[in-house]
Amino acid sequence: PELWVLIYSCVGMCTPQIQLPPSLLGSYSKPSLSALPSPVVTLGGSVTLQCGSHQGFNRFLLTKEGEDESSRTLDGQRAPNWQTQALFSVGPVTPGHGWTFRCYGFYRDTPQVWSAPSDPLELLVPGLSGKPSLLTSQGPVITSGQNLTLQCRSDVSYARFALSKEGGQDLPQRPSRRPQEGLSQADFPLGPVSTVHGGRYRCYGGHGLSSEWSAPSEPLELLVAGEEPAGLTWYLSALIGVLVTFVLLFLVLLFLFLQHRGQDRCRKSRE
């Protein structure tokens, strides 16, 4: 049997309004979905979800997945980076509920044609269960270009772990492994590091597919040494080039001056 997708009209509560054949779903490229200021939201707090696209959509739809699924639509607004976007306020958030979202874009005059869905965005609501530990074997100061792995571990039998960086949007998750009895952990390889990897990190433990997460680990501050910003490197290279040019020009002028002075002395001695 052919599957159909429901568009919801939300005024107070969400009710089905339009049915879409799946051939009209994904006609445009997917929008992006991000959480402002962070996908980590404190218990009882609120967050703004930004759905944006360079396709010029003037309507956006946000869907919440899980048992308490719902959806909302908003008009798109022009953003400074030449994309259109809609800002959805979500909250207050509570543990024990799923907080996974997707969004779609479409045009007001063709509401039956949607974009492909955005990548899913899961909000992390820290709970009260035992906080894990976040470790690195290399120490807090890392040389640029060095491979780095952060390790989140706990004596609680968590099934998965998540890593967050203060001010960042990514929230990578890894399944837990048990290197020894009574210990669960996950490794987060960051690869060769650069200055963008510097900052404050925390990790969280989760039980199975439940949306409940642990309390955050103690923060781990990383400093990346040995790399200058690209703009500074270019500036120093240009400055050195100018100085070398001036030195060479000075030496040429000095040589010409001394040569001219020597010729004058020879001329006077002959007279």
N, C-alpha and C positions, 0 to 999 in steps of 0.2 A: 504493500500500500504506500501511496505517496505521502511523505511527511510535509507538514505545513508549519510555518513559524508565526507566532502571534505577536503583533505590535500592541502594546498596552497604552491606553490613555489614562494618565494619572491625575485625578483631581480629588484630593483627599485620600482615595484609595485607587488601586490599579484594577482596571477592567479591560478585557480583550476588546479591541476595536477593529483591527484590520488583520486578515490572514494573508500571509505571503507564501507563494510557492517558492521552494528552495532555489529555483533557477534565478530568482531575483535577489538572493542573499549573497553578498560578496562580489557584487558587480563593480565596486570600487575598492581601492587598496585600503587596508586597515588603518584606523587612527591610532594614536598613541594614548596611553592612559598612565598617569602618574599621580602620586599623592604628595600634597603640599602641607606642611614642610617636609614630611617624612612618612613612610609607610608604617613606622612604629608609632602607635597611638596609645597614650596612657589610659588606664581604666576610667571610663566616664568622660573621656575627652572627645573632641570632634576633629575632623580632618576635611580638607578640600580635595576632591578628586578632579583633576584636569584632563579632559578629553580634547585632543587637538588634532588637526590635520591640515595639510597643504592643499587638499582637494577643493577647498572653498565651501564646505558644507555649511548650511545655515540652520540645521537642526542636529542635535545629538541626543542619543538615548543611552542611559546607563542602566545596566541590569545587575542585580545582586543574585548570586547563585547560592544554592543550598536549600535547606528545608523551608526557610522563610524568604524565598525568592520574591523579588519585586523589581519594578523598573520605573524610571522617570525620564522625561524628555525636557530639554531646555533649548532655547534659541542660541545659535552660535554668535560669538562676538569676535571682531577682528583684533588680533594680538599684534604686538610690536614686531614680532619675528615673521610677519606676513602669513601666518596661519590663522585659521579660525578655530575657536575653542569654546567650550562650555565648562563652567566651574560648578560642580555639584558638592553641596555641603552634606557630610555624612556624620552622624553622631546623635546622641552620645553612644560610644561603643562599650560593649560589655564582653567579658570572656564567656566561653561556652556557646557562642553563636558563630556561624560561618561569616567571614567578612571578605569574600572573594567577589570581585567585580570584573565586568567587561563593558566596553562601550562600542557604539556604532555611530556612523555619520550618515546623513541623508539630506536631500534637498526638499524644501517645503512644497514645491510644485510637483514632485514625484515621490510621495511618501512611501510608495510601495517598493522602492528600490533602495536597498541598504548597502552599506559598505561591508567588507569582511569584518569580523569581530576583532577588537583589539586583543593583544595578549592579556591573559588574566592577571589581575593585580590582587594580591592577598594582603590585607592589613594584619599586622601583628599586634595583638593586645597582650602585654605582659601580665602574667598572673602572680600567684603567691607561692607556687611550689619552689623547691630548692634551686637556687641559682647555680649554673655551671661555672666552670673556670675557663678562661680564654688564655692560651699560652702560645709562645713562639720559642723555638730552640735557638734562634739566631740572636735574641735580645732585642731591646726596643729601638736601637739605632741600626738601620739597614743601609748597606752601600747600594747606590743606584746600579741596576743591572743584575743584582743578586736575586736568585730564586727564593721565594718566601712562601711558607705554608703556616697558616694559623690553625691551631688545634683547640676545639671546644670539647671539654670532657666533664663528666659528672659521675658521682656514685649512685645517682638515680637512674633507673633504667628507661631513659628516654629513647623514643623510636626515631627521632629526627632532630636536627639542630639547624638553626638559622643564624646568619651573621649580618650585622648591620654596622654601617659606618656613619658617624655623626655628620649630618648634612648631606648624606648620600641618598640616592633613590633605589639602588639595588638592594635586594634582600635575598641573597642566595641561600638555598636550603640543601642539606645533604642528609642521606639516611645514616642512622647510627650503626656503628660496628662495636663489637665487644672484644677488645684486645686481651682482656683477662676477666675473670669472674668478679662481678660486682662493679664493673666499670663500663660506661658507654661513652663513645666519643665519635667525632667526625672531623675530617681534615678539610680545610679550605685553602687550596693552592691559589696564590695570587700571581704566580709566574714571575718573570723578571720585573722588578719593581722600578718605578720612577717617582718623581715628586708627587704625582697625583695620588699615590697610594698612602702618603703620609696622612695622619689623622688619628681620631679616637674610635676604637672598635668595641663592640659588645656582642655577645652571643646569647642564644636562648635555646632551651630544650622543649621539645613537644612530644605528646603521646599520640602515636598512630596518626590517623586522619583527623583527630580532634582539633578544633580551633584554639584550644587552651594551650598557652605557652607558659614557661617558667618565668620567674623573676629574672631580670638581666644579670649577666655576669658583671664583675668589676670591670671598669673600662681599661683597655689596653691602648696606650699611646705609642704610635709608631712615628719615628723620624727617619727620613730618607736623606742620606748625605752623599755628596760626590757628584751632583749634577746641577749645573746652572740652568736657569730658565733660558729657553731658546732666544727670547728677545734680548736678554742681557748678553748672551754669547755673541749675537749679531752686532750689538752695540759696541762691545769691546773689540771685536774684530775690525769694525769700521774705524774706531778710534785709533787703534794701532796702525792701520793702513794710512790714515791721515798724518799721524806723527812721523811715520817712516818717510812719507812724501816730503814733509816739511824739512826733515833732517837732510835728506838727499839734496833738496833745493838749496838749503843753506850751505852745504858743502860745495855745490857747484858754484854758487855766488862767491864763496870765500876763495875758491880756486881761481876764478876769473879776476877777483880783486887783487890777489897776490901776484898773479901773472902780469896784470896791468901795472902794478906798482913796481915790479921788477924791471919791466920794459922802460918805465920812466927813469929809474935809477941808471940804467945802462945808457940811456940817451943823454942824461946830464953829465955822466962821467966822460963821455966822448966829447962833449962841448968844452 
